[in-house]
Amino acid sequence: MKTNTAFYKKRATILACATLAILAFTIANMAQTADLTITIKSIKGNKGNLMIGVGELQNPKSMKGDMARITNKTTTVQIKEVAKRAC
């Protein structure tokens, strides 16, 4: 049986290029976001929850946030994948 090595080489090259493109896109996308941890201390009172949000007010879809319980007059919220902004 005759094999078409040119076809398989072309196929392997295309597959390698596609894999590298996906990897480059993933790395670039990861560099544009970061996890943000916010700790607030000296809160008056020890009851309830505190809602914390970050983002651009002009773009409500960019807003991310979470709610955390107040314990010992302190609360900590971790917000995942917050978009990085250039200053």
Buried (B, 14 or more C-beta within 10 A) or exposed (E): EEEEEEEEEEEEEEEEEEEEEEEEEEEEEEEEEEEBEBEBEEBEEEEEEBEBEBBEEEEEEEEBEBEBEBEEEBBBBEBEEBEEEEE
